[in-house]
C-alpha cells in the first residue's frame, strides 16, 4: 500500500532523525513529505520507529494510507514526480 507521510517537527535534530528513518522506507517528495510503498509488516516497523522519535507534545506526523484506486488518481502539478511503486527498497 502506498503511504504518504508528512511531518511538522519542531526540533532540528529530531526532524533529521525522522527524515532519515523515512528514507529507510520510501523516498522524499518534498522537504517534509515522503512516499512509501509498504506491506503491513513494514508499515508497522515504520510506525514503531517513528513513535520512538516523535515528541507527542511538540511534533506532528501524518500517515495517509492510499488504496490502489486513490493512488492511481493522484495528480502532480509542476515539475514534481508521481511516486512510483517499487517492488523493494535497499535498506
N, CA, C and O atoms as a GROMACS GRO file, in nm:
protein
  364
    1UNK      N    1   0.084  -0.117   0.000
    1UNK     CA    2   0.000   0.000   0.000
    1UNK      C    3   0.089   0.124   0.000
    1UNK      O    4   0.193   0.127   0.066
    2UNK      N    5   0.047   0.223  -0.074
    2UNK     CA    6   0.121   0.350  -0.078
    2UNK      C    7   0.083   0.433   0.044
    2UNK      O    8  -0.035   0.451   0.074
    3UNK      N    9   0.182   0.484   0.113
    3UNK     CA   10   0.162   0.576   0.225
    3UNK      C   11   0.224   0.710   0.188
    3UNK      O   12   0.335   0.715   0.136
    4UNK      N   13   0.152   0.815   0.216
    4UNK     CA   14   0.208   0.950   0.209
    4UNK      C   15   0.229   0.992   0.354
    4UNK      O   16   0.136   0.987   0.434
    5UNK      N   17   0.349   1.033   0.386
    5UNK     CA   18   0.384   1.070   0.524
    5UNK      C   19   0.434   1.213   0.522
    5UNK      O   20   0.522   1.249   0.444
    6UNK      N   21   0.378   1.295   0.609
    6UNK     CA   22   0.426   1.433   0.621
    6UNK      C   23   0.439   1.467   0.768
    6UNK      O   24   0.374   1.407   0.853
    7UNK      N   25   0.525   1.563   0.797
    7UNK     CA   26   0.550   1.594   0.937
    7UNK      C   27   0.576   1.743   0.956
    7UNK      O   28   0.612   1.816   0.864
    8UNK      N   29   0.557   1.782   1.082
    8UNK     CA   30   0.594   1.915   1.131
    8UNK      C   31   0.665   1.890   1.262
    8UNK      O   32   0.601   1.863   1.364
    9UNK      N   33   0.796   1.898   1.260
    9UNK     CA   34   0.879   1.864   1.376
    9UNK      C   35   0.954   1.989   1.418
    9UNK      O   36   1.025   2.051   1.339
   10UNK      N   37   0.938   2.026   1.544
   10UNK     CA   38   0.996   2.150   1.595
   10UNK      C   39   1.148   2.146   1.608
   10UNK      O   40   1.216   2.241   1.569
   11UNK      N   41   1.201   2.037   1.660
   11UNK     CA   42   1.343   2.026   1.689
   11UNK      C   43   1.422   1.980   1.566
   11UNK      O   44   1.387   1.880   1.504
   12UNK      N   45   1.526   2.052   1.531
   12UNK     CA   46   1.605   2.021   1.412
   12UNK      C   47   1.666   1.881   1.416
   12UNK      O   48   1.666   1.810   1.316
   13UNK      N   49   1.717   1.842   1.531
   13UNK     CA   50   1.777   1.710   1.546
   13UNK      C   51   1.676   1.599   1.526
   13UNK      O   52   1.701   1.504   1.452
   14UNK      N   53   1.560   1.612   1.592
   14UNK     CA   54   1.454   1.512   1.575
   14UNK      C   55   1.405   1.509   1.432
   14UNK      O   56   1.381   1.402   1.376
   15UNK      N   57   1.391   1.626   1.372
   15UNK     CA   58   1.346   1.636   1.233
   15UNK      C   59   1.440   1.558   1.140
   15UNK      O   60   1.395   1.487   1.051
   16UNK      N   61   1.569   1.572   1.162
   16UNK     CA   62   1.666   1.499   1.082
   16UNK      C   63   1.658   1.348   1.102
   16UNK      O   64   1.668   1.272   1.007
   17UNK      N   65   1.639   1.306   1.228
   17UNK     CA   66   1.627   1.163   1.256
   17UNK      C   67   1.500   1.105   1.195
   17UNK      O   68   1.501   0.993   1.145
   18UNK      N   69   1.391   1.181   1.199
   18UNK     CA   70   1.266   1.135   1.138
   18UNK      C   71   1.284   1.123   0.987
   18UNK      O   72   1.242   1.023   0.928
   19UNK      N   73   1.345   1.222   0.924
   19UNK     CA   74   1.367   1.218   0.779
   19UNK      C   75   1.454   1.098   0.742
   19UNK      O   76   1.425   1.028   0.646
   20UNK      N   77   1.561   1.075   0.817
   20UNK     CA   78   1.650   0.962   0.789
   20UNK      C   79   1.575   0.830   0.803
   20UNK      O   80   1.595   0.738   0.723
   21UNK      N   81   1.491   0.819   0.903
   21UNK     CA   82   1.410   0.699   0.922
   21UNK      C   83   1.316   0.678   0.804
   21UNK      O   84   1.304   0.566   0.754
   22UNK      N   85   1.250   0.784   0.761
   22UNK     CA   86   1.156   0.772   0.649
   22UNK      C   87   1.227   0.733   0.520
   22UNK      O   88   1.170   0.664   0.436
   23UNK      N   89   1.350   0.776   0.503
   23UNK     CA   90   1.427   0.738   0.385
   23UNK      C   91   1.459   0.588   0.384
   23UNK      O   92   1.485   0.532   0.277
   24UNK      N   93   1.455   0.524   0.500
   24UNK     CA   94   1.473   0.379   0.507
   24UNK      C   95   1.352   0.305   0.448
   24UNK      O   96   1.362   0.188   0.412
   25UNK      N   97   1.238   0.374   0.438
   25UNK     CA   98   1.114   0.309   0.394
   25UNK      C   99   1.062   0.359   0.259
   25UNK      O  100   0.984   0.289   0.194
   26UNK      N  101   1.104   0.476   0.218
   26UNK     CA  102   1.050   0.532   0.094
   26UNK      C  103   1.138   0.643   0.042
   26UNK      O  104   1.260   0.644   0.064
   27UNK      N  105   1.074   0.738  -0.028
   27UNK     CA  106   1.152   0.848  -0.084
   27UNK      C  107   1.086   0.981  -0.054
   27UNK      O  108   0.966   0.991  -0.030
   28UNK      N  109   1.169   1.082  -0.056
   28UNK     CA  110   1.124   1.218  -0.026
   28UNK      C  111   1.058   1.277  -0.149
   28UNK      O  112   1.112   1.270  -0.260
   29UNK      N  113   0.938   1.334  -0.129
   29UNK     CA  114   0.869   1.406  -0.236
   29UNK      C  115   0.890   1.556  -0.223
   29UNK      O  116   0.908   1.626  -0.322
   30UNK      N  117   0.886   1.603  -0.102
   30UNK     CA  118   0.907   1.744  -0.068
   30UNK      C  119   0.990   1.747   0.060
   30UNK      O  120   1.025   1.642   0.113
   31UNK      N  121   1.021   1.865   0.109
   31UNK     CA  122   1.106   1.877   0.228
   31UNK      C  123   1.056   1.792   0.345
   31UNK      O  124   1.135   1.725   0.411
   32UNK      N  125   0.927   1.794   0.372
   32UNK     CA  126   0.874   1.717   0.485
   32UNK      C  127   0.762   1.623   0.442
   32UNK      O  128   0.671   1.595   0.520
   33UNK      N  129   0.769   1.575   0.319
   33UNK     CA  130   0.668   1.482   0.266
   33UNK      C  131   0.739   1.365   0.200
   33UNK      O  132   0.828   1.383   0.117
   34UNK      N  133   0.697   1.245   0.238
   34UNK     CA  134   0.757   1.123   0.186
   34UNK      C  135   0.649   1.031   0.130
   34UNK      O  136   0.532   1.041   0.168
   35UNK      N  137   0.689   0.942   0.040
   35UNK     CA  138   0.600   0.838  -0.012
   35UNK      C  139   0.670   0.704   0.010
   35UNK      O  140   0.791   0.691  -0.011
   36UNK      N  141   0.592   0.606   0.054
   36UNK     CA  142   0.648   0.474   0.079
   36UNK      C  143   0.547   0.367   0.040
   36UNK      O  144   0.431   0.374   0.081
   37UNK      N  145   0.589   0.268  -0.037
   37UNK     CA  146   0.507   0.152  -0.068
   37UNK      C  147   0.544   0.043   0.032
   37UNK      O  148   0.654  -0.011   0.029
   38UNK      N  149   0.450   0.012   0.122
   38UNK     CA  150   0.480  -0.078   0.233
   38UNK      C  151   0.373  -0.184   0.249
   38UNK      O  152   0.255  -0.159   0.227
   39UNK      N  153   0.416  -0.303   0.287
   39UNK     CA  154   0.319  -0.403   0.330
   39UNK      C  155   0.289  -0.377   0.478
   39UNK      O  156   0.348  -0.288   0.538
   40UNK      N  157   0.199  -0.454   0.535
   40UNK     CA  158   0.157  -0.432   0.675
   40UNK      C  159   0.275  -0.437   0.772
   40UNK      O  160   0.286  -0.354   0.863
   41UNK      N  161   0.362  -0.535   0.753
   41UNK     CA  162   0.476  -0.552   0.844
   41UNK      C  163   0.570  -0.431   0.840
   41UNK      O  164   0.611  -0.381   0.944
   42UNK      N  165   0.604  -0.386   0.720
   42UNK     CA  166   0.692  -0.269   0.709
   42UNK      C  167   0.626  -0.143   0.760
   42UNK      O  168   0.692  -0.057   0.819
   43UNK      N  169   0.496  -0.130   0.737
   43UNK     CA  170   0.424  -0.013   0.788
   43UNK      C  171   0.429  -0.009   0.941
   43UNK      O  172   0.447   0.098   1.000
   44UNK      N  173   0.415  -0.124   1.004
   44UNK     CA  174   0.423  -0.131   1.150
   44UNK      C  175   0.564  -0.099   1.199
   44UNK      O  176   0.581  -0.031   1.300
   45UNK      N  177   0.665  -0.149   1.127
   45UNK     CA  178   0.803  -0.117   1.164
   45UNK      C  179   0.828   0.033   1.155
   45UNK      O  180   0.891   0.092   1.243
   46UNK      N  181   0.777   0.095   1.048
   46UNK     CA  182   0.794   0.239   1.032
   46UNK      C  183   0.725   0.314   1.146
   46UNK      O  184   0.784   0.404   1.206
   47UNK      N  185   0.600   0.277   1.175
   47UNK     CA  186   0.527   0.343   1.285
   47UNK      C  187   0.604   0.330   1.416
   47UNK      O  188   0.618   0.428   1.490
   48UNK      N  189   0.652   0.209   1.444
   48UNK     CA  190   0.725   0.186   1.569
   48UNK      C  191   0.849   0.272   1.580
   48UNK      O  192   0.877   0.330   1.685
   49UNK      N  193   0.924   0.281   1.472
   49UNK     CA  194   1.046   0.363   1.475
   49UNK      C  195   1.012   0.511   1.490
   49UNK      O  196   1.079   0.584   1.563
   50UNK      N  197   0.907   0.555   1.420
   50UNK     CA  198   0.868   0.696   1.431
   50UNK      C  199   0.818   0.729   1.572
   50UNK      O  200   0.849   0.836   1.625
   51UNK      N  201   0.742   0.638   1.631
   51UNK     CA  202   0.690   0.664   1.766
   51UNK      C  203   0.802   0.684   1.868
   51UNK      O  204   0.785   0.759   1.964
   52UNK      N  205   0.915   0.619   1.846
   52UNK     CA  206   1.028   0.635   1.936
   52UNK      C  207   1.097   0.770   1.919
   52UNK      O  208   1.165   0.817   2.010
   53UNK      N  209   1.078   0.833   1.804
   53UNK     CA  210   1.146   0.960   1.774
   53UNK      C  211   1.061   1.084   1.801
   53UNK      O  212   1.113   1.189   1.840
   54UNK      N  213   0.932   1.072   1.781
   54UNK     CA  214   0.843   1.188   1.783
   54UNK      C  215   0.807   1.229   1.926
   54UNK      O  216   0.775   1.144   2.010
   55UNK      N  217   0.814   1.358   1.953
   55UNK     CA  218   0.770   1.413   2.081
   55UNK      C  219   0.620   1.440   2.069
   55UNK      O  220   0.578   1.527   1.993
   56UNK      N  221   0.540   1.366   2.143
   56UNK     CA  222   0.395   1.376   2.129
   56UNK      C  223   0.338   1.512   2.170
   56UNK      O  224   0.223   1.541   2.141
   57UNK      N  225   0.416   1.593   2.237
   57UNK     CA  226   0.368   1.724   2.280
   57UNK      C  227   0.414   1.837   2.189
   57UNK      O  228   0.360   1.948   2.197
   58UNK      N  229   0.511   1.812   2.102
   58UNK     CA  230   0.564   1.917   2.016
   58UNK      C  231   0.554   1.888   1.866
   58UNK      O  232   0.551   1.981   1.786
   59UNK      N  233   0.548   1.761   1.828
   59UNK     CA  234   0.559   1.723   1.688
   59UNK      C  235   0.428   1.668   1.634
   59UNK      O  236   0.338   1.628   1.709
   60UNK      N  237   0.419   1.667   1.502
   60UNK     CA  238   0.305   1.607   1.433
   60UNK      C  239   0.357   1.528   1.314
   60UNK      O  240   0.439   1.577   1.236
   61UNK      N  241   0.309   1.404   1.301
   61UNK     CA  242   0.339   1.322   1.184
   61UNK      C  243   0.205   1.267   1.135
   61UNK      O  244   0.128   1.210   1.213
   62UNK      N  245   0.178   1.285   1.006
   62UNK     CA  246   0.057   1.232   0.945
   62UNK      C  247   0.095   1.116   0.854
   62UNK      O  248   0.188   1.128   0.774
   63UNK      N  249   0.024   1.004   0.868
   63UNK     CA  250   0.042   0.888   0.781
   63UNK      C  251  -0.088   0.869   0.705
   63UNK      O  252  -0.193   0.842   0.764
   64UNK      N  253  -0.082   0.882   0.573
   64UNK     CA  254  -0.200   0.868   0.490
   64UNK      C  255  -0.188   0.742   0.404
   64UNK      O  256  -0.115   0.743   0.305
   65UNK      N  257  -0.259   0.634   0.441
   65UNK     CA  258  -0.258   0.517   0.353
   65UNK      C  259  -0.347   0.545   0.233
   65UNK      O  260  -0.456   0.602   0.247
   66UNK      N  261  -0.301   0.505   0.116
   66UNK     CA  262  -0.378   0.528  -0.007
   66UNK      C  263  -0.404   0.394  -0.075
   66UNK      O  264  -0.310   0.321  -0.109
   67UNK      N  265  -0.530   0.363  -0.096
   67UNK     CA  266  -0.564   0.240  -0.168
   67UNK      C  267  -0.516   0.254  -0.312
   67UNK      O  268  -0.484   0.365  -0.356
   68UNK      N  269  -0.513   0.145  -0.384
   68UNK     CA  270  -0.466   0.147  -0.522
   68UNK      C  271  -0.547   0.241  -0.610
   68UNK      O  272  -0.491   0.309  -0.696
   69UNK      N  273  -0.679   0.244  -0.590
   69UNK     CA  274  -0.763   0.332  -0.670
   69UNK      C  275  -0.730   0.479  -0.643
   69UNK      O  276  -0.722   0.559  -0.736
   70UNK      N  277  -0.712   0.514  -0.516
   70UNK     CA  278  -0.681   0.653  -0.482
   70UNK      C  279  -0.541   0.692  -0.532
   70UNK      O  280  -0.522   0.801  -0.585
   71UNK      N  281  -0.445   0.602  -0.513
   71UNK     CA  282  -0.309   0.632  -0.558
   71UNK      C  283  -0.306   0.652  -0.709
   71UNK      O  284  -0.230   0.734  -0.760
   72UNK      N  285  -0.389   0.577  -0.782
   72UNK     CA  286  -0.394   0.590  -0.926
   72UNK      C  287  -0.452   0.723  -0.973
   72UNK      O  288  -0.428   0.766  -1.086
   73UNK      N  289  -0.529   0.787  -0.886
   73UNK     CA  290  -0.590   0.916  -0.920
   73UNK      C  291  -0.503   1.035  -0.879
   73UNK      O  292  -0.539   1.150  -0.905
   74UNK      N  293  -0.390   1.008  -0.817
   74UNK     CA  294  -0.302   1.115  -0.772
   74UNK      C  295  -0.258   1.201  -0.890
   74UNK      O  296  -0.226   1.149  -0.996
   75UNK      N  297  -0.257   1.329  -0.870
   75UNK     CA  298  -0.210   1.422  -0.972
   75UNK      C  299  -0.090   1.497  -0.920
   75UNK      O  300  -0.078   1.525  -0.801
   76UNK      N  301   0.000   1.530  -1.009
   76UNK     CA  302   0.116   1.611  -0.975
   76UNK      C  303   0.118   1.728  -1.072
   76UNK      O  304   0.117   1.710  -1.193
   77UNK      N  305   0.121   1.846  -1.018
   77UNK     CA  306   0.128   1.967  -1.100
   77UNK      C  307   0.269   2.023  -1.091
   77UNK      O  308   0.332   2.016  -0.985
   78UNK      N  309   0.319   2.076  -1.198
   78UNK     CA  310   0.455   2.130  -1.196
   78UNK      C  311   0.558   2.023  -1.221
   78UNK      O  312   0.530   1.924  -1.288
   79UNK      N  313   0.678   2.044  -1.168
   79UNK     CA  314   0.790   1.956  -1.201
   79UNK      C  315   0.802   1.832  -1.113
   79UNK      O  316   0.891   1.749  -1.136
   80UNK      N  317   0.716   1.817  -1.015
   80UNK     CA  318   0.723   1.701  -0.927
   80UNK      C  319   0.694   1.572  -1.000
   80UNK      O  320   0.642   1.573  -1.111
   81UNK      N  321   0.729   1.461  -0.938
   81UNK     CA  322   0.707   1.329  -0.996
   81UNK      C  323   0.608   1.252  -0.912
   81UNK      O  324   0.608   1.261  -0.789
   82UNK      N  325   0.522   1.177  -0.978
   82UNK     CA  326   0.428   1.090  -0.910
   82UNK      C  327   0.507   0.974  -0.848
   82UNK      O  328   0.592   0.916  -0.915
   83UNK      N  329   0.481   0.940  -0.722
   83UNK     CA  330   0.555   0.829  -0.662
   83UNK      C  331   0.526   0.700  -0.739
   83UNK      O  332   0.410   0.668  -0.766
   84UNK      N  333   0.630   0.628  -0.774
   84UNK     CA  334   0.611   0.504  -0.847
   84UNK      C  335   0.622   0.387  -0.752
   84UNK      O  336   0.696   0.392  -0.654
   85UNK      N  337   0.549   0.282  -0.782
   85UNK     CA  338   0.554   0.163  -0.699
   85UNK      C  339   0.681   0.087  -0.730
   85UNK      O  340   0.709   0.054  -0.845
   86UNK      N  341   0.757   0.060  -0.627
   86UNK     CA  342   0.878  -0.019  -0.642
   86UNK      C  343   0.860  -0.148  -0.566
   86UNK      O  344   0.797  -0.151  -0.461
   87UNK      N  345   0.915  -0.252  -0.619
   87UNK     CA  346   0.899  -0.383  -0.557
   87UNK      C  347   0.975  -0.392  -0.425
   87UNK      O  348   0.933  -0.464  -0.335
   88UNK      N  349   1.086  -0.318  -0.412
   88UNK     CA  350   1.164  -0.323  -0.290
   88UNK      C  351   1.252  -0.200  -0.281
   88UNK      O  352   1.280  -0.133  -0.380
   89UNK      N  353   1.296  -0.174  -0.159
   89UNK     CA  354   1.395  -0.070  -0.134
   89UNK      C  355   1.514  -0.136  -0.068
   89UNK      O  356   1.497  -0.226   0.015
   90UNK      N  357   1.632  -0.092  -0.102
   90UNK     CA  358   1.752  -0.143  -0.038
   90UNK      C  359   1.775  -0.061   0.088
   90UNK      O  360   1.789   0.061   0.081
   91UNK      N  361   1.779  -0.127   0.203
   91UNK     CA  362   1.797  -0.057   0.330
   91UNK      C  363   1.941  -0.067   0.376
   91UNK      O  364   1.977  -0.014   0.481
   0.00000   0.00000   0.00000
